[in-house]
Amino acid sequence: MPKIEIRKGEDLEKVLRKFKTKLRHEGIIDEMKKREFYEKPSQRRRKDQEAARRKEIRRRKEAE
């Protein structure tokens, strides 16, 4: 669990913003969104294959 230091007299909104930023940098928010709903293995494979295909197309365009 990420920790942040709270200074005396620091605004609550600022502290929450720091905490959310730290969560985002550590990838915890993305992981929560990913695990929010069950994804069948076939759907996960299809999504991974689509991502690999897009990455390959992008790589080929950059090489030209």
N, CA, C and O atoms as a CHARMM CRD file, in Angstrom:
* protein
*
  256
    1    1 MET  N      0.84000  -1.17800   0.00000 PROA 1      0.00000
    2    1 MET  CA     0.00000   0.00000   0.00000 PROA 1      0.00000
    3    1 MET  C      0.88600   1.24300   0.00000 PROA 1      0.00000
    4    1 MET  O      1.74000   1.39400   0.87400 PROA 1      0.00000
    5    2 PRO  N      0.69300   2.12400  -0.96300 PROA 2      0.00000
    6    2 PRO  CA     1.51500   3.33600  -1.01300 PROA 2      0.00000
    7    2 PRO  C      1.20700   4.27700   0.15400 PROA 2      0.00000
    8    2 PRO  O      0.07400   4.37900   0.62400 PROA 2      0.00000
    9    3 LYS  N      2.23700   4.94100   0.58700 PROA 3      0.00000
   10    3 LYS  CA     2.08200   5.88600   1.68900 PROA 3      0.00000
   11    3 LYS  C      2.55400   7.25800   1.23400 PROA 3      0.00000
   12    3 LYS  O      3.46700   7.37700   0.41700 PROA 3      0.00000
   13    4 ILE  N      1.92200   8.28300   1.77000 PROA 4      0.00000
   14    4 ILE  CA     2.35400   9.64900   1.50800 PROA 4      0.00000
   15    4 ILE  C      2.47800  10.37500   2.83500 PROA 4      0.00000
   16    4 ILE  O      1.81200  10.03500   3.81300 PROA 4      0.00000
   17    5 GLU  N      3.33100  11.36600   2.85200 PROA 5      0.00000
   18    5 GLU  CA     3.49300  12.15500   4.06600 PROA 5      0.00000
   19    5 GLU  C      2.52400  13.32600   4.02100 PROA 5      0.00000
   20    5 GLU  O      2.39600  14.00800   3.00400 PROA 5      0.00000
   21    6 ILE  N      1.84800  13.54600   5.13600 PROA 6      0.00000
   22    6 ILE  CA     0.90800  14.66000   5.23900 PROA 6      0.00000
   23    6 ILE  C      1.55500  15.70900   6.13200 PROA 6      0.00000
   24    6 ILE  O      1.90800  15.45000   7.28200 PROA 6      0.00000
   25    7 ARG  N      1.69800  16.88900   5.57000 PROA 7      0.00000
   26    7 ARG  CA     2.28700  17.97300   6.34500 PROA 7      0.00000
   27    7 ARG  C      1.19900  18.65600   7.16300 PROA 7      0.00000
   28    7 ARG  O      0.02100  18.63100   6.80500 PROA 7      0.00000
   29    8 LYS  N      1.60300  19.24400   8.23100 PROA 8      0.00000
   30    8 LYS  CA     0.65500  19.92600   9.10100 PROA 8      0.00000
   31    8 LYS  C      0.03600  21.10700   8.34400 PROA 8      0.00000
   32    8 LYS  O      0.74800  21.92800   7.76700 PROA 8      0.00000
   33    9 GLY  N     -1.29000  21.17700   8.35500 PROA 9      0.00000
   34    9 GLY  CA    -1.98300  22.27600   7.69800 PROA 9      0.00000
   35    9 GLY  C     -2.17400  22.08100   6.20200 PROA 9      0.00000
   36    9 GLY  O     -2.63700  22.99600   5.52000 PROA 9      0.00000
   37   10 GLU  N     -1.82500  20.90200   5.67100 PROA 10     0.00000
   38   10 GLU  CA    -1.95900  20.64900   4.23200 PROA 10     0.00000
   39   10 GLU  C     -3.42500  20.39400   3.88500 PROA 10     0.00000
   40   10 GLU  O     -4.13600  19.71900   4.62900 PROA 10     0.00000
   41   11 ASP  N     -3.86200  20.92400   2.77900 PROA 11     0.00000
   42   11 ASP  CA    -5.24400  20.81400   2.34200 PROA 11     0.00000
   43   11 ASP  C     -5.59000  19.36900   1.99100 PROA 11     0.00000
   44   11 ASP  O     -4.77400  18.65900   1.40300 PROA 11     0.00000
   45   12 LEU  N     -6.80300  18.93000   2.35000 PROA 12     0.00000
   46   12 LEU  CA    -7.23300  17.55500   2.12400 PROA 12     0.00000
   47   12 LEU  C     -7.27000  17.21400   0.63400 PROA 12     0.00000
   48   12 LEU  O     -6.86900  16.11800   0.24000 PROA 12     0.00000
   49   13 GLU  N     -7.74600  18.14300  -0.19500 PROA 13     0.00000
   50   13 GLU  CA    -7.81200  17.88600  -1.63900 PROA 13     0.00000
   51   13 GLU  C     -6.41500  17.64200  -2.21400 PROA 13     0.00000
   52   13 GLU  O     -6.22900  16.78600  -3.07900 PROA 13     0.00000
   53   14 LYS  N     -5.45300  18.39500  -1.72800 PROA 14     0.00000
   54   14 LYS  CA    -4.07800  18.24000  -2.20200 PROA 14     0.00000
   55   14 LYS  C     -3.51900  16.86900  -1.79400 PROA 14     0.00000
   56   14 LYS  O     -2.82100  16.22000  -2.57300 PROA 14     0.00000
   57   15 VAL  N     -3.83000  16.44300  -0.58100 PROA 15     0.00000
   58   15 VAL  CA    -3.36700  15.14100  -0.08900 PROA 15     0.00000
   59   15 VAL  C     -3.98300  14.01300  -0.92000 PROA 15     0.00000
   60   15 VAL  O     -3.29000  13.07300  -1.30800 PROA 15     0.00000
   61   16 LEU  N     -5.29100  14.11300  -1.19200 PROA 16     0.00000
   62   16 LEU  CA    -5.94800  13.09700  -2.00500 PROA 16     0.00000
   63   16 LEU  C     -5.36900  13.05600  -3.41200 PROA 16     0.00000
   64   16 LEU  O     -5.18100  11.97600  -3.97000 PROA 16     0.00000
   65   17 ARG  N     -5.08600  14.21300  -3.98800 PROA 17     0.00000
   66   17 ARG  CA    -4.49000  14.27700  -5.32300 PROA 17     0.00000
   67   17 ARG  C     -3.12300  13.58900  -5.33600 PROA 17     0.00000
   68   17 ARG  O     -2.80500  12.85600  -6.27300 PROA 17     0.00000
   69   18 LYS  N     -2.32400  13.82200  -4.30500 PROA 18     0.00000
   70   18 LYS  CA    -1.01000  13.16800  -4.19100 PROA 18     0.00000
   71   18 LYS  C     -1.16900  11.64600  -4.12500 PROA 18     0.00000
   72   18 LYS  O     -0.45000  10.89800  -4.78700 PROA 18     0.00000
   73   19 PHE  N     -2.13800  11.20900  -3.29900 PROA 19     0.00000
   74   19 PHE  CA    -2.36000   9.77500  -3.10900 PROA 19     0.00000
   75   19 PHE  C     -2.79900   9.11900  -4.40700 PROA 19     0.00000
   76   19 PHE  O     -2.28600   8.05900  -4.76900 PROA 19     0.00000
   77   20 LYS  N     -3.74500   9.73600  -5.11500 PROA 20     0.00000
   78   20 LYS  CA    -4.22400   9.18100  -6.37900 PROA 20     0.00000
   79   20 LYS  C     -3.10500   9.14500  -7.41800 PROA 20     0.00000
   80   20 LYS  O     -3.01000   8.19800  -8.19900 PROA 20     0.00000
   81   21 THR  N     -2.27100  10.16200  -7.42800 PROA 21     0.00000
   82   21 THR  CA    -1.14400  10.19300  -8.36200 PROA 21     0.00000
   83   21 THR  C     -0.18500   9.04900  -8.07300 PROA 21     0.00000
   84   21 THR  O      0.30300   8.39100  -8.99300 PROA 21     0.00000
   85   22 LYS  N      0.08100   8.81700  -6.80800 PROA 22     0.00000
   86   22 LYS  CA     0.97800   7.72600  -6.42200 PROA 22     0.00000
   87   22 LYS  C      0.38500   6.37200  -6.82400 PROA 22     0.00000
   88   22 LYS  O      1.10000   5.49600  -7.31000 PROA 22     0.00000
   89   23 LEU  N     -0.92800   6.20600  -6.61800 PROA 23     0.00000
   90   23 LEU  CA    -1.59000   4.96700  -7.03400 PROA 23     0.00000
   91   23 LEU  C     -1.47200   4.77100  -8.54400 PROA 23     0.00000
   92   23 LEU  O     -1.20300   3.66400  -9.01200 PROA 23     0.00000
   93   24 ARG  N     -1.67100   5.83200  -9.29000 PROA 24     0.00000
   94   24 ARG  CA    -1.60200   5.75400 -10.74600 PROA 24     0.00000
   95   24 ARG  C     -0.19400   5.38300 -11.20400 PROA 24     0.00000
   96   24 ARG  O     -0.03400   4.56900 -12.11300 PROA 24     0.00000
   97   25 HSD  N      0.82300   5.97200 -10.58500 PROA 25     0.00000
   98   25 HSD  CA     2.20700   5.67700 -10.96300 PROA 25     0.00000
   99   25 HSD  C      2.58000   4.22300 -10.66600 PROA 25     0.00000
  100   25 HSD  O      3.36800   3.62200 -11.39600 PROA 25     0.00000
  101   26 GLU  N      2.02200   3.66800  -9.61300 PROA 26     0.00000
  102   26 GLU  CA     2.33900   2.28100  -9.25000 PROA 26     0.00000
  103   26 GLU  C      1.48000   1.27200 -10.00300 PROA 26     0.00000
  104   26 GLU  O      1.69700   0.06600  -9.88600 PROA 26     0.00000
  105   27 GLY  N      0.50100   1.75700 -10.78100 PROA 27     0.00000
  106   27 GLY  CA    -0.31500   0.87900 -11.59900 PROA 27     0.00000
  107   27 GLY  C     -1.45600   0.21400 -10.85900 PROA 27     0.00000
  108   27 GLY  O     -2.07300  -0.71200 -11.38500 PROA 27     0.00000
  109   28 ILE  N     -1.74800   0.66100  -9.66400 PROA 28     0.00000
  110   28 ILE  CA    -2.79000   0.03000  -8.86400 PROA 28     0.00000
  111   28 ILE  C     -4.17200   0.32200  -9.43800 PROA 28     0.00000
  112   28 ILE  O     -5.03600  -0.55500  -9.44500 PROA 28     0.00000
  113   29 ILE  N     -4.38900   1.53300  -9.91500 PROA 29     0.00000
  114   29 ILE  CA    -5.69800   1.89200 -10.47400 PROA 29     0.00000
  115   29 ILE  C     -5.97700   1.07500 -11.73000 PROA 29     0.00000
  116   29 ILE  O     -7.09000   0.58000 -11.90800 PROA 29     0.00000
  117   30 ASP  N     -4.98300   0.92600 -12.60100 PROA 30     0.00000
  118   30 ASP  CA    -5.16700   0.11100 -13.80500 PROA 30     0.00000
  119   30 ASP  C     -5.47800  -1.33400 -13.45100 PROA 30     0.00000
  120   30 ASP  O     -6.31900  -1.96800 -14.08800 PROA 30     0.00000
  121   31 GLU  N     -4.80100  -1.85100 -12.43600 PROA 31     0.00000
  122   31 GLU  CA    -5.03000  -3.22500 -12.00100 PROA 31     0.00000
  123   31 GLU  C     -6.44100  -3.39100 -11.45500 PROA 31     0.00000
  124   31 GLU  O     -7.08200  -4.41200 -11.70200 PROA 31     0.00000
  125   32 MET  N     -6.93300  -2.40000 -10.71400 PROA 32     0.00000
  126   32 MET  CA    -8.29400  -2.46900 -10.18400 PROA 32     0.00000
  127   32 MET  C     -9.31900  -2.48400 -11.31900 PROA 32     0.00000
  128   32 MET  O    -10.27400  -3.26000 -11.29300 PROA 32     0.00000
  129   33 LYS  N     -9.11300  -1.62800 -12.30200 PROA 33     0.00000
  130   33 LYS  CA   -10.03700  -1.57800 -13.43400 PROA 33     0.00000
  131   33 LYS  C    -10.01400  -2.88900 -14.21100 PROA 33     0.00000
  132   33 LYS  O    -11.04900  -3.36200 -14.67900 PROA 33     0.00000
  133   34 LYS  N     -8.83000  -3.46800 -14.34200 PROA 34     0.00000
  134   34 LYS  CA    -8.68900  -4.72200 -15.07100 PROA 34     0.00000
  135   34 LYS  C     -9.42300  -5.86100 -14.36400 PROA 34     0.00000
  136   34 LYS  O    -10.00300  -6.72600 -15.02000 PROA 34     0.00000
  137   35 ARG  N     -9.40100  -5.86500 -13.04900 PROA 35     0.00000
  138   35 ARG  CA   -10.00400  -6.94600 -12.27000 PROA 35     0.00000
  139   35 ARG  C    -11.45100  -6.65700 -11.86100 PROA 35     0.00000
  140   35 ARG  O    -12.06700  -7.46100 -11.16200 PROA 35     0.00000
  141   36 GLU  N    -11.98800  -5.53100 -12.28700 PROA 36     0.00000
  142   36 GLU  CA   -13.33900  -5.15800 -11.87500 PROA 36     0.00000
  143   36 GLU  C    -14.38200  -6.16900 -12.36200 PROA 36     0.00000
  144   36 GLU  O    -15.32300  -6.49100 -11.63700 PROA 36     0.00000
  145   37 PHE  N    -14.21300  -6.66700 -13.58900 PROA 37     0.00000
  146   37 PHE  CA   -15.13700  -7.63400 -14.15500 PROA 37     0.00000
  147   37 PHE  C    -14.35900  -8.85300 -14.61400 PROA 37     0.00000
  148   37 PHE  O    -13.20100  -8.74800 -15.02000 PROA 37     0.00000
  149   38 TYR  N    -15.00000 -10.00500 -14.54800 PROA 38     0.00000
  150   38 TYR  CA   -14.35400 -11.23300 -14.99000 PROA 38     0.00000
  151   38 TYR  C    -14.23200 -11.22100 -16.50800 PROA 38     0.00000
  152   38 TYR  O    -15.17500 -10.86400 -17.21300 PROA 38     0.00000
  153   39 GLU  N    -13.08800 -11.60400 -16.99100 PROA 39     0.00000
  154   39 GLU  CA   -12.84700 -11.68200 -18.42000 PROA 39     0.00000
  155   39 GLU  C    -12.47500 -13.12700 -18.75600 PROA 39     0.00000
  156   39 GLU  O    -11.52200 -13.68200 -18.20900 PROA 39     0.00000
  157   40 LYS  N    -13.23400 -13.71300 -19.64900 PROA 40     0.00000
  158   40 LYS  CA   -12.97500 -15.09300 -20.01600 PROA 40     0.00000
  159   40 LYS  C    -11.59500 -15.20100 -20.66300 PROA 40     0.00000
  160   40 LYS  O    -11.13400 -14.25500 -21.30100 PROA 40     0.00000
  161   41 PRO  N    -10.93600 -16.34500 -20.50100 PROA 41     0.00000
  162   41 PRO  CA    -9.61000 -16.51600 -21.09700 PROA 41     0.00000
  163   41 PRO  C     -9.61400 -16.29900 -22.61100 PROA 41     0.00000
  164   41 PRO  O     -8.64800 -15.76600 -23.15500 PROA 41     0.00000
  165   42 SER  N    -10.67800 -16.70100 -23.29400 PROA 42     0.00000
  166   42 SER  CA   -10.73300 -16.50000 -24.74300 PROA 42     0.00000
  167   42 SER  C    -10.80400 -15.00900 -25.07800 PROA 42     0.00000
  168   42 SER  O    -10.20600 -14.56800 -26.06000 PROA 42     0.00000
  169   43 GLN  N    -11.52900 -14.23100 -24.27300 PROA 43     0.00000
  170   43 GLN  CA   -11.59400 -12.79500 -24.50000 PROA 43     0.00000
  171   43 GLN  C    -10.24100 -12.14400 -24.24000 PROA 43     0.00000
  172   43 GLN  O     -9.82200 -11.24400 -24.96800 PROA 43     0.00000
  173   44 ARG  N     -9.56500 -12.61100 -23.19300 PROA 44     0.00000
  174   44 ARG  CA    -8.25400 -12.05800 -22.86600 PROA 44     0.00000
  175   44 ARG  C     -7.25500 -12.34100 -23.98600 PROA 44     0.00000
  176   44 ARG  O     -6.47400 -11.46900 -24.36700 PROA 44     0.00000
  177   45 ARG  N     -7.28500 -13.58500 -24.51700 PROA 45     0.00000
  178   45 ARG  CA    -6.39200 -13.94700 -25.62400 PROA 45     0.00000
  179   45 ARG  C     -6.66000 -13.07000 -26.84500 PROA 45     0.00000
  180   45 ARG  O     -5.73400 -12.57100 -27.48600 PROA 45     0.00000
  181   46 ARG  N     -7.95700 -12.89100 -27.15600 PROA 46     0.00000
  182   46 ARG  CA    -8.32400 -12.07800 -28.31700 PROA 46     0.00000
  183   46 ARG  C     -7.84600 -10.64200 -28.14400 PROA 46     0.00000
  184   46 ARG  O     -7.33900 -10.03800 -29.08900 PROA 46     0.00000
  185   47 LYS  N     -8.00500 -10.09200 -26.93900 PROA 47     0.00000
  186   47 LYS  CA    -7.56800  -8.73100 -26.67000 PROA 47     0.00000
  187   47 LYS  C     -6.05300  -8.61900 -26.79700 PROA 47     0.00000
  188   47 LYS  O     -5.54400  -7.65400 -27.36700 PROA 47     0.00000
  189   48 ASP  N     -5.33600  -9.60400 -26.26900 PROA 48     0.00000
  190   48 ASP  CA    -3.87800  -9.60100 -26.36200 PROA 48     0.00000
  191   48 ASP  C     -3.41300  -9.72100 -27.81500 PROA 48     0.00000
  192   48 ASP  O     -2.44500  -9.07100 -28.21100 PROA 48     0.00000
  193   49 GLN  N     -4.09000 -10.54100 -28.60000 PROA 49     0.00000
  194   49 GLN  CA    -3.72700 -10.69100 -30.00900 PROA 49     0.00000
  195   49 GLN  C     -3.97000  -9.39200 -30.77200 PROA 49     0.00000
  196   49 GLN  O     -3.16200  -9.01000 -31.61900 PROA 49     0.00000
  197   50 GLU  N     -5.07100  -8.71500 -30.47700 PROA 50     0.00000
  198   50 GLU  CA    -5.35900  -7.43100 -31.12600 PROA 50     0.00000
  199   50 GLU  C     -4.29000  -6.40600 -30.75900 PROA 50     0.00000
  200   50 GLU  O     -3.83600  -5.65100 -31.61900 PROA 50     0.00000
  201   51 ALA  N     -3.88800  -6.37300 -29.50000 PROA 51     0.00000
  202   51 ALA  CA    -2.85800  -5.43200 -29.06400 PROA 51     0.00000
  203   51 ALA  C     -1.53200  -5.73200 -29.75800 PROA 51     0.00000
  204   51 ALA  O     -0.82800  -4.81000 -30.16900 PROA 51     0.00000
  205   52 ALA  N     -1.18800  -7.01100 -29.89300 PROA 52     0.00000
  206   52 ALA  CA     0.05400  -7.39800 -30.56400 PROA 52     0.00000
  207   52 ALA  C     -0.00400  -7.00400 -32.04200 PROA 52     0.00000
  208   52 ALA  O      0.99100  -6.55400 -32.61000 PROA 52     0.00000
  209   53 ARG  N     -1.17000  -7.17400 -32.65500 PROA 53     0.00000
  210   53 ARG  CA    -1.33600  -6.80800 -34.06100 PROA 53     0.00000
  211   53 ARG  C     -1.15900  -5.29400 -34.24400 PROA 53     0.00000
  212   53 ARG  O     -0.47300  -4.85300 -35.16700 PROA 53     0.00000
  213   54 ARG  N     -1.78200  -4.50200 -33.36000 PROA 54     0.00000
  214   54 ARG  CA    -1.63500  -3.04000 -33.44800 PROA 54     0.00000
  215   54 ARG  C     -0.18100  -2.62400 -33.23600 PROA 54     0.00000
  216   54 ARG  O      0.32000  -1.72700 -33.91400 PROA 54     0.00000
  217   55 LYS  N      0.48900  -3.28100 -32.29400 PROA 55     0.00000
  218   55 LYS  CA     1.89200  -2.96500 -32.01100 PROA 55     0.00000
  219   55 LYS  C      2.78000  -3.27800 -33.22200 PROA 55     0.00000
  220   55 LYS  O      3.69000  -2.51400 -33.54400 PROA 55     0.00000
  221   56 GLU  N      2.51000  -4.39500 -33.88100 PROA 56     0.00000
  222   56 GLU  CA     3.27700  -4.78500 -35.06300 PROA 56     0.00000
  223   56 GLU  C      3.06100  -3.79600 -36.20500 PROA 56     0.00000
  224   56 GLU  O      4.01100  -3.42000 -36.89000 PROA 56     0.00000
  225   57 ILE  N      1.82200  -3.37900 -36.40700 PROA 57     0.00000
  226   57 ILE  CA     1.52000  -2.39800 -37.46600 PROA 57     0.00000
  227   57 ILE  C      2.23300  -1.08800 -37.17400 PROA 57     0.00000
  228   57 ILE  O      2.81000  -0.47900 -38.07500 PROA 57     0.00000
  229   58 ARG  N      2.19700  -0.65300 -35.92000 PROA 58     0.00000
  230   58 ARG  CA     2.87000   0.59100 -35.52900 PROA 58     0.00000
  231   58 ARG  C      4.37700   0.47600 -35.74200 PROA 58     0.00000
  232   58 ARG  O      5.01800   1.41800 -36.20800 PROA 58     0.00000
  233   59 ARG  N      4.94300  -0.69300 -35.39300 PROA 59     0.00000
  234   59 ARG  CA     6.38700  -0.90000 -35.54900 PROA 59     0.00000
  235   59 ARG  C      6.78300  -0.85800 -37.02700 PROA 59     0.00000
  236   59 ARG  O      7.81700  -0.28900 -37.37500 PROA 59     0.00000
  237   60 ARG  N      5.96800  -1.45700 -37.89400 PROA 60     0.00000
  238   60 ARG  CA     6.26300  -1.46900 -39.32900 PROA 60     0.00000
  239   60 ARG  C      6.16200  -0.08000 -39.92600 PROA 60     0.00000
  240   60 ARG  O      6.95500   0.27600 -40.79800 PROA 60     0.00000
  241   61 LYS  N      5.19200   0.72100 -39.47000 PROA 61     0.00000
  242   61 LYS  CA     5.06100   2.08300 -39.97900 PROA 61     0.00000
  243   61 LYS  C      6.27300   2.92100 -39.61100 PROA 61     0.00000
  244   61 LYS  O      6.73400   3.73100 -40.41500 PROA 61     0.00000
  245   62 GLU  N      6.79200   2.73500 -38.40500 PROA 62     0.00000
  246   62 GLU  CA     7.95700   3.49300 -37.95300 PROA 62     0.00000
  247   62 GLU  C      9.21200   3.08400 -38.70400 PROA 62     0.00000
  248   62 GLU  O     10.12100   3.89700 -38.87800 PROA 62     0.00000
  249   63 ALA  N      9.27400   1.84400 -39.14900 PROA 63     0.00000
  250   63 ALA  CA    10.45600   1.35300 -39.84800 PROA 63     0.00000
  251   63 ALA  C     10.52400   1.88500 -41.27900 PROA 63     0.00000
  252   63 ALA  O     11.60500   1.94600 -41.86500 PROA 63     0.00000
  253   64 GLU  N      9.39100   2.26600 -41.83900 PROA 64     0.00000
  254   64 GLU  CA     9.38100   2.74000 -43.23400 PROA 64     0.00000
  255   64 GLU  C      9.97800   4.09500 -43.41600 PROA 64     0.00000
  256   64 GLU  O     10.02800   4.60200 -44.53700 PROA 64     0.00000
